Amino acid sequence: MDIGKIRADFPALKEWTYLDNSFVGLIPRQVKEGYDEFIDEWVNLDIKGDRTILSGWLGKTNKLRGMVADFVGAMPHEIAFTMCTGAGINVVVNGISWEKGDNVVFPEWEHNPLDTTTLRRNGVEIRALKAKDGRTEVADLEKIVDDNTRLIEVSQVSYVNGFRFDLKEVADIAHEHGARVLVDATQALGVLVTDVGKDGVDFLSAAPYKYLMGPAGLAFLYVKEDALSELEPDRIGWKNQIWEGDRAEEPPEDNESAEKFEYGTIHFQGVYALEKSLEYINGIGMEAIEKRVLELSGYLWNEAHDLGNEMYTPEGTKSPIVSFFEPNASEVASKLMAEKVKVTGREAHGGHIRASPHFYNTKAEIDRLIERYRDIVS
């Protein structure tokens, strides 16, 4: 990995020590080129043959569908494009036929907890798994799952402190009880190798504007093939309409494709951008990216620990996120930002600083964060 060459692709790094990818990731110039390509085609009406501008966008979307599927170990017909991580989660929650007495299980610190109006309206019991010492253990999860559990939700990487579940273990527990597993992968994709088939998860929702270095306003949902028939689309539009009269646009008729959850015009400009970000990441290789990021986050954990901080991220966590407790977290993060060092400071969960490097970062940048933090709090 030629870090000097890679860093030149990220103009913001000329000025910033950026260690906040779990908040919003930086995008390289190649992703901007994707946005520009979309606009140029539209402005110049750059269409060829008998295709329309819309058919070109839809064609690009289907190409990206295949790229996303390859990236997460799925098949193209198992991928739907959505607006954000929460939108995908709601497709699942609103698409299940719930019965009174069903229950759902999730860690209490989920970014999109399974406590929704749909679940309350249907009398579904909400079971939240308590965190202990920065962890939510699989053994504790298993204790609150039973044969009435319909859905278990976990984050592949906790947005709070980087804690990671073993997704395969969670899936095995769920399937033993006839339940499905829903994964929020937004804090993992682009930094951790992910294979939905090997992990056995049923649903996965993710937004690409963090470690995938992609667009905001476009996300995607994976629905395992054998679960497609169990979910009804939670809304209808021109792209998946069920009206059998004359149609302005002919939607797909395949009810066994995740595309049935795409009810209208999606963020096509984001499609062009995400194509470029996946090309960029694939050009480096996910194995190399994961290896480098975990080396950097391990170094960061050790350096923060050596300052005498109480660590919020459990020791030995192999994750891109490192959090440590700080009573004046928001104030400290603001002072760091004034010096062009970007992390997140939160007063929640006892008050903590959260840092999250990516492959383009260096140990020297982590040293700068530690030095500036030490100066501010001393």
N, C-alpha and C positions, 0 to 999 in steps of 0.2 A: 504494500500500500504506500503510494507516494503521497505522504501527508502534505508536503509543500504544494504539490500540484492540486490536490483535492481542496485545500484551504483557499486557493485562488478562485475556486468556483463559488465561494460564499462571500460576497462583498461585505457583509456585516461584520465579518471577523477582522477586518482591517481596524475596526474601532472598538469592538466589543469582546470581552471575555464572556462568552455565552455558554452557560451551563444550566439551561432551563428548558430543555427539550420536552420534558413531561408537561410543560405549560403550553408552549407553542414552539414548534420546531422551525429552525431556519430552513429556507429553501435555496438550492443552488441556482445559478443563472440558467441552467438547462431547463428547469421547471418553468421559469419565466418565459423561456422560448416556447413552451407549450401553450401558455396563455396567448402569447403574441401570434402563434400560428392560427389559433381559433379566430382571433379578431381579424387578422389579415384575410382569412378565407371569407369571413362574413362581409367585411367592408368592401372587398373587391369582387364579391360573389364568384369566388374561384371554384366553379363546379365544372365537372367534365362529363361528357356523354349525356345520358338522359336522367342522371340522378339529380335530386333536389338538394338544397342546402340541408334540409332536415334528414333526408336519407343518408347523407354523408355523416352527419352527427350520430345517427343511429348505428351506422356501420362502424364508426370509431368506437362507440360504446360497446358493441359486441366484441370487437378486438380486445378492448380493455377487460371485458368480462373474462376472457380466456387467460389474460395475463394475471389477473387477480386470483383466479382459480389455481393456476400453476404455483403462484406465490405461497398459497396457504395449503396446498395439497388437496384441493377440491376438484370438482368437475364444473365446467362453465354453467351448466343449467342449475347448479346449486348456489349461484351468486346473484343477488339482487342489489341494485344501487339505491341508496337512500340519501337522506339529508345529513344525518349525524348519527352518532352511536346510539343515542336514546331513541331515535326513530326506528332503528332496527330492532331494538329491544321491545318497543311497543308493537311492532308488527307481530312478534312472537306472542307477547302477552295478550294482545287483542284478538289474535287469530285462533287461540286455543278455545275449545268448547269446555268451559269450566262448570263444575258441579259443586253444590254446597257440600262442605266437608273436605274439599281439596285443600292442600297447603303448599306453600312455596317456601324455599329456604335460601338464605343469602347472608354473607358476612355484613355486620352492621355498618361497615365503612364503605360499602359500595357507592360508586359515584352516581349510579342510576339504580337505587334500591327498588326491589320488587314490592312496592307499596303504592298501588295505583288505583284510580277510580274504578277501572274495570274489575280488578280483583276484589275491591271492597263491595262493589255492587253485586258481585256473584257470591259473596259470603266465603271467600277464600281466606284461610288462616295464614297470617304472616308470621314467619319464624326467622328471627334475626340471630345469627351466630355471633357471640361476643368475642372480641379480640382480647388476647392476654399477652402482655409483654411484646407487643408489636406483631403478634402472630394470630392467625386463625387456623387451627390445626384440623387436618382431615379427620382425625379420631373424634374430635368434638363435633365436627360436621355430621359424622355418621350417627351420632347419638340423637340428633333431632330430625333425622330423615326416617320416614316410615312408608308403609304401602299406600298412604293417601297423599304422599308428596308427588306433585305433578311436574314441578320445575325447580331445578337448583341453579342459581346464578352465582358465578364467581368471576373476578377479574383475573386475567392471566398474570398481570402485575398490578398490585395495589397502587393507586395514584397517591396514596397517603405516604407510604414509606417503602414501597418497592417489594413488599412481601409477595412471594410466588407460591401458588398452589401447584401440586402435581396434577395436571388436568386429567391424565389417564386414571389416577386413583379416584378422583371425583366422579368421572364418568362411570367407572365400574360400580361405585356405590349407588349412583342414580339408577343405573340400568338394572341392578339387582332388585330394586323396588318399583320398576316400571316407570321411572321418572325420566325426564329429559334434562340435558345440561345446556345452559346458555352462558357463553363466555363474552365478557367485555375485554377485547384484545387491544384497545387503543394505546395502552402504555407498553405494548410488547412488539407489535408488528413494525418491522423496520430495524429492530435491534436484536430480537431473539428469533431464532429459527422456529417456525411454527408449521405443524402438519396436523390438520384437523382429523385426517383419517387415522393416523397413528394414535392420536390422543383420544379418539372415539367420542368427541363432543358432537352435539346435535345442532347447535346454533352458535354462531360467532358474529358479533357486531363490532365494527371498528371504524374510526375516523382517521384519515391519513395526514392530518395537519400537524402531527407531532413527529414521531421518529421516522415515519414514512416520507416526511419532507414534501407532502403533497398539499392539495387544496383544502380550504375550509368551505363548508357548504355541500360537500359530496362525501358520502360514506358508503359502506357496503355491508351486506348481511349474507352470511353463509347459512343455508338450510340444508341439512343432511337429506339425501335423496329419499330415504324411507320416512321422513317427517313431512315432506312436501304436501302430501294429501291430507295431513292432519290440520294444517293451517289454512284458514280462510283469509283472503285479503281483507284488511281492516278499512280499506277505502277504495273507491272506484273512480276511474277517470278515463280519458280517451285511450290510454295505452292498455288498459285491462278491462274495459267496459264489458258488461254482461248483456247489454241491450242488443237484441238481434235484428233491429231495423237497420236502415241505411247508416253507414258510419263514415265520418270524414276521413278517418285513418283506420286501416285494418290492423287491429291488435293481434298479438300472438294468441293462438287458441290452446296452447299446451298448458293444461292445468297442472302438469307435473314438472313445471319449471319455476324457479324462484323469480323469474321475470314477471310472474303474475302479481307480485307485490309492488311493481313499479306502475303507479297509476297515472302518471302524467309526465310532463316535460322535466327532465332532470338537469342537473348543473353540467351542461355539455362543455363549458369552458374548463371546468374542473376535470372532466374526462381527459381532455388534451393534456392538462398539467400532470395528472396522475400517471398517464402513460409515460411521460418523461421521467418522473421520479422513480418509477419501477425500473425503467431502462437503466437509470443511473445506479440504483442499488444493485441490480443484477449484474451490472458491469464490474462492480467491486466484489460481490459475492457475500451472501448472508453469513456464511460460516466465518469469513474474515472479519466482518463487521461485528458479529457477536463476540468473537474472541477479543477484539480490541476494546470494545465498550466495557466488557466485564473486567478487563485489566485496569481500565481507567477508574471504574466505579469502585473496584477493590482498593486501589490506591487512595481514592478519595475517602473511603470509609476509614482506613487506617490513619490517615492524616487528621481527620476530624476527631477520631477517637483519641489520638495522641494529645490533642488540645485539652483533654479532660472533660469533653462533652459527654453527656448521657446520650447514647445513640438510640434513635427511634427505629432505625432499620436493624433487624436482628443480625448478629454476627454470622458471617458465612453466607448471607443472602447473595445469590448470583443474579443480580438485577441491575438495570440501568439507573435506578433511583436510590439515592442515599439521603436519609433524613436524620437530623439530630435536634434534640430539644434546645430551645432558646426562648426565654421568657419575653423578650422584646423582638420577636421574629419579624413583624411587619416593619418596624422602625429600622432594624438592622438591614433588611433586604432593600429598603429605600435608600439607605446610605451607600450600600454596595452599588446600587444601580446608578447613583450619582457619580460613581467612579467607573462606570461602564463595565460593571461586573453583574451579570444577571442570574439570579436564582429566585426561588419563591419563598416568601416568609408568610407563615400562617399562624394565627392566634388559636385556631381550633386544635383539638387533640393535645392540649397541654402547651401549645406554642412550639413551632418547630421551623427549622430551615430545611428546605428540600432542594437538592442539587441533582442534576441529571445530564451527564455528558453524552455526547455522540461520538462517532468514529473520527470526526474531524478535529476533536479537541486534543489537547496535549497535557502531559503532566505539568508542564510549566504553567498552564492556565489554572490547573487545580491548585498549584502552589500559590498563585496570585490570589485566588479566592481565599485560601487559608490565611495568608498573610494579611490581607485587607480585613478579613473578619476579625482576626486577633487584634489588630490595631483599633478597630471600631469598638469592640467590647471591653478592651482593657482600660 
